[in-house]
Amino acid sequence: MKNTVIEEVEHNYSITPTFNTMLKKSKFKRALKENIICTLFILPAIAIYTFFYTSSVVKSLYLSFVKWNGIPAIDKKFVGLRNFINIFKDPSFYSALKNVGVFMLISFVIIMPFAYLLALLVSSKYINGKRFFKTVYFLPSIIPTAATGLMWTLILYKSGGALNALLMKIGMGASQQDWLGNPKIAILTVALVNAWVFIGYNMLIFVAGLTNIPDDLIEAAKIDGANGFKEQIHIVLPLMKESFKIFSVLAVVGSFKVFDIIYIMTGGGPGGATDVPVTLLYEQAFKYNNFGYGSSIGILILVASIICTLILNKAFKENDDN
């Protein structure tokens, strides 16, 4: 009886427009208060990050227009656009951009499909030990890059390396290579090692996308006869656009910024065959003390990354509209 009376009172109040308006205003004020509190907590971190990031970009932009050897006592000489002109006249810069293209190609041809397949595997309801598999696949992403680079350098040594020794053991001695010393295959080798590192990381991006797909939608598709391949093509992949967008942006921007794995495994060699824009920046700024030229390369990397990100966002937005 008591519950019936309460339900009746709640019903009477709920149909009162004034009460509904007051309730909405109360919820809005509560949500606004929570947002303000959250903003105040994260504002110091955002301000510090923005200050240091912005100041670094501004300083690099300034240095890109001067000639300076990095010594504070030496005056900076304004040279205008000469640094940028010299970059576009340098054949090694175009070779470095080509190597960036190799990393992008490996990202979309190797990392994306393998990461997606692993995501499907660890998201399956029919596989036991999914936590173990997630840990194993993600492990290469958390190993320090220095350790990863050194490990793979030892594996890929021409003489005494584990890979060439394995090829000899299984009767494929003719396939032995100087994996890091051959200019024709060195950049591809490093790009594949980089793929081994980041497949597990991108797997988690796709796992997050798969987890957000409602189970009811999958069950309804199965009832309608969309099983296996049809389910992936018509249901899952269209709902994974946001995950593929995130992967694409990270892959392209990451290809422009790649440095550590190359520096550790090849140092840009042999003969500049594995140089990328960031290794050129490092050499010019910290090896030859040409900070103006190095800053110009950094600005070009930043601009290229922003342009590619905007293009990808627009492309995915147009696909959503269609």
C-alpha positions in Angstrom: 0.0 0.0 0.0 2.8 2.4 0.9 4.6 1.8 -2.4 1.4 2.4 -4.3 1.0 5.8 -2.6 4.6 6.8 -3.3 4.3 5.8 -6.9 1.1 7.8 -7.2 2.7 10.9 -5.7 5.8 10.6 -7.9 3.5 10.2 -11.0 1.5 13.3 -10.0 4.6 15.4 -9.6 6.3 14.0 -12.7 3.5 15.3 -14.9 3.7 18.8 -13.5 5.5 21.0 -16.0 6.9 23.2 -13.2 8.4 20.3 -11.4 9.9 18.9 -14.6 11.4 22.3 -15.4 12.8 22.6 -11.9 14.3 19.1 -12.1 16.0 19.8 -15.4 17.5 23.1 -14.1 18.7 21.2 -11.0 20.4 18.5 -13.1 21.9 21.2 -15.4 23.3 23.1 -12.4 24.7 20.0 -10.9 26.4 18.9 -14.2 27.7 22.5 -14.7 29.2 22.5 -11.2 30.8 19.1 -11.8 32.3 20.3 -15.1 33.7 23.4 -13.5 35.3 21.4 -10.7 36.9 19.0 -13.1 38.1 21.8 -15.3 39.7 23.5 -12.4 41.6 20.3 -11.4 43.0 19.7 -14.9 43.6 23.4 -15.8 47.0 23.6 -14.1 48.3 20.6 -16.0 46.9 21.9 -19.3 48.4 25.3 -18.7 51.8 23.9 -17.9 51.8 21.6 -20.9 50.5 24.3 -23.3 53.1 26.8 -22.0 56.1 24.6 -22.5 54.9 23.1 -25.8 53.9 26.5 -27.3 57.1 28.1 -26.1 59.2 25.3 -27.7 57.3 25.6 -31.0 57.7 29.4 -31.0 61.4 29.2 -30.2 61.9 26.6 -33.0 60.0 28.8 -35.4 62.3 31.7 -34.5 65.5 29.6 -34.8 64.4 28.3 -38.2 64.9 31.8 -39.6 68.4 32.3 -38.2 71.9 30.8 -38.5 73.2 29.8 -35.1 75.6 27.2 -33.7 74.0 26.8 -30.3 76.5 28.8 -28.3 74.7 31.5 -26.3 77.7 33.9 -26.6 77.5 33.8 -30.4 74.9 36.1 -32.1 72.2 34.7 -34.2 72.3 35.8 -37.8 68.9 36.3 -39.5 68.8 34.4 -42.9 65.1 34.5 -43.7 63.9 31.5 -45.6 67.4 30.3 -46.6 67.3 27.3 -44.2 64.0 26.1 -45.8 65.4 26.7 -49.3 68.5 24.7 -48.4 66.3 21.8 -47.1 64.4 21.5 -50.3 67.6 21.6 -52.3 69.1 18.7 -50.2 68.6 15.3 -51.8 69.0 13.6 -48.4 65.8 15.3 -47.3 63.8 13.7 -50.1 65.4 10.3 -49.3 64.3 10.8 -45.7 60.7 11.5 -46.8 60.8 8.3 -48.9 61.8 6.4 -45.8 58.8 8.0 -43.9 56.7 6.6 -46.7 58.1 3.1 -46.1 57.0 3.4 -42.4 53.6 4.6 -43.4 53.2 1.7 -45.9 54.3 -0.9 -43.3 51.8 0.7 -40.8 48.8 0.2 -43.1 49.9 -3.1 -44.8 51.3 -4.9 -41.7 50.4 -3.2 -38.4 46.7 -2.4 -39.2 45.6 -5.9 -40.4 47.6 -7.8 -37.8 46.5 -5.5 -34.9 42.9 -5.9 -36.0 43.1 -9.7 -36.3 44.7 -9.9 -32.8 41.9 -7.6 -31.5 39.3 -10.0 -32.9 41.2 -12.9 -31.3 41.4 -11.5 -27.8 37.8 -10.1 -28.0 36.3 -13.5 -29.0 34.0 -15.2 -26.5 35.2 -18.6 -27.5 38.9 -18.2 -26.5 40.2 -18.8 -23.0 43.1 -16.9 -21.4 42.4 -13.6 -23.2 44.2 -11.6 -20.5 47.3 -13.7 -21.0 47.2 -13.1 -24.8 46.6 -9.4 -24.4 49.6 -9.2 -22.1 51.8 -11.1 -24.4 50.8 -9.2 -27.5 51.1 -5.8 -25.8 54.5 -6.6 -24.1 56.7 -5.4 -27.0 55.1 -1.9 -26.7 56.3 -1.5 -23.1 59.8 -2.8 -23.5 62.2 0.2 -23.5 63.1 1.1 -27.1 66.8 0.9 -26.3 66.4 -2.7 -25.2 64.3 -3.5 -28.2 66.7 -2.0 -30.7 69.7 -3.7 -29.2 67.9 -7.1 -29.1 66.9 -6.9 -32.7 70.4 -5.6 -33.7 71.9 -8.7 -32.2 69.3 -11.0 -33.9 69.9 -9.4 -37.3 73.7 -9.3 -37.2 75.2 -10.6 -40.5 77.8 -12.8 -38.7 76.5 -14.6 -35.7 73.0 -13.2 -35.7 70.2 -15.5 -34.6 68.2 -14.9 -37.8 70.9 -15.9 -40.2 71.9 -18.8 -38.0 68.3 -20.0 -38.1 68.2 -19.7 -41.9 71.3 -21.8 -42.1 69.9 -24.4 -39.8 66.7 -24.9 -41.8 68.6 -25.1 -45.1 68.0 -21.6 -46.3 71.5 -20.3 -46.1 71.2 -18.6 -49.5 68.6 -16.3 -48.0 71.1 -14.9 -45.4 71.4 -11.1 -45.6 73.2 -8.2 -44.0 69.8 -7.0 -42.7 71.0 -3.7 -41.3 74.1 -3.2 -43.5 72.5 -3.6 -46.9 71.2 -0.1 -48.1 68.4 -1.7 -50.2 66.7 -3.5 -47.3 67.9 -1.7 -44.1 64.9 0.7 -43.9 62.4 -2.1 -44.6 64.1 -4.2 -41.8 63.8 -1.4 -39.3 60.2 -0.6 -40.3 59.3 -4.3 -39.7 60.9 -4.2 -36.3 58.9 -1.0 -35.6 55.8 -2.9 -36.7 56.6 -5.7 -34.2 56.8 -3.1 -31.4 53.5 -1.3 -32.2 51.1 -4.1 -33.3 50.1 -4.8 -29.7 49.6 -1.1 -28.9 47.3 -0.7 -31.9 45.5 -3.9 -31.0 44.2 -2.2 -27.9 42.8 0.6 -30.0 40.8 -1.9 -32.0 39.8 -3.9 -28.9 38.3 -0.7 -27.5 36.3 -0.2 -30.7 35.1 -3.8 -30.7 34.0 -3.6 -27.1 31.8 -0.6 -27.8 29.8 -2.5 -30.4 26.5 -3.5 -28.8 26.0 -7.3 -28.4 22.4 -7.0 -29.3 23.3 -5.6 -32.7 25.6 -8.6 -33.4 23.0 -11.1 -32.2 20.4 -9.4 -34.5 22.8 -9.6 -37.4 23.3 -13.3 -36.8 19.6 -13.9 -36.6 19.3 -12.2 -40.0 22.0 -14.5 -41.4 25.0 -12.2 -41.3 27.6 -14.6 -40.0 31.4 -14.6 -40.2 32.7 -12.5 -43.1 29.3 -10.8 -43.8 29.1 -9.8 -40.2 32.5 -8.1 -40.3 31.9 -6.3 -43.6 28.4 -5.0 -43.0 28.2 -4.6 -39.2 31.6 -4.5 -37.4 33.8 -2.6 -39.8 31.3 0.3 -40.4 31.1 0.7 -36.6 34.9 0.7 -36.3 35.5 3.8 -38.3 36.5 5.9 -35.3 39.1 3.3 -34.3 40.5 3.2 -37.8 40.6 7.0 -37.8 42.6 7.1 -34.6 45.0 4.4 -36.0 45.5 6.3 -39.2 46.3 9.6 -37.5 48.7 7.9 -35.1 50.4 5.9 -37.9 50.9 8.9 -40.1 52.1 11.3 -37.4 54.2 8.5 -35.8 55.9 7.9 -39.1 57.0 11.5 -39.3 58.3 11.4 -35.7 60.0 8.1 -35.8 63.6 8.4 -34.5 64.6 6.2 -31.5 64.4 2.8 -33.2 66.4 4.0 -36.2 69.0 5.8 -34.2 69.6 2.7 -32.0 69.7 0.1 -34.8 71.4 1.9 -37.7 72.1 5.5 -36.7 70.7 6.5 -40.1 73.1 4.3 -42.0 74.4 2.7 -44.0 75.2 5.8 -46.0 72.0 7.6 -44.9 69.9 4.8 -46.3 67.7 4.8 -43.1 67.7 8.5 -42.4 64.3 10.1 -41.7 63.6 13.8 -41.1 64.1 13.5 -37.3 67.5 11.9 -37.7 68.5 14.7 -40.1 67.3 17.2 -37.5 69.4 15.5 -34.8 72.5 15.4 -36.9 72.2 19.0 -38.0 71.4 20.4 -34.6 73.5 18.2 -32.2 76.3 16.8 -34.5 77.0 19.8 -36.7 75.7 22.5 -34.3 73.5 23.9 -37.0 70.5 24.7 -34.8 68.8 27.0 -37.4 68.8 24.3 -40.1 67.7 21.7 -37.6 64.8 23.8 -36.3 63.7 24.3 -39.9 63.4 20.6 -40.3 61.4 20.4 -37.1 59.0 23.0 -38.2 58.4 21.2 -41.5 57.7 17.9 -39.6 55.2 19.8 -37.4 53.5 21.4 -40.5 53.4 18.1 -42.4 51.9 16.3 -39.4 49.2 18.9 -38.9 48.3 18.9 -42.6 48.1 15.1 -42.8 45.9 15.0 -39.6 43.5 17.5 -41.1 43.3 15.6 -44.3 42.6 12.3 -42.5 39.9 13.9 -40.3 38.2 15.4 -43.3 38.4 12.2 -45.3 36.8 10.2 -42.4 34.2 12.9 -41.9 33.2 12.8 -45.5 32.8 9.0 -45.3 30.6 9.4 -42.3 28.4 11.9 -44.1 28.1 9.6 -47.1 
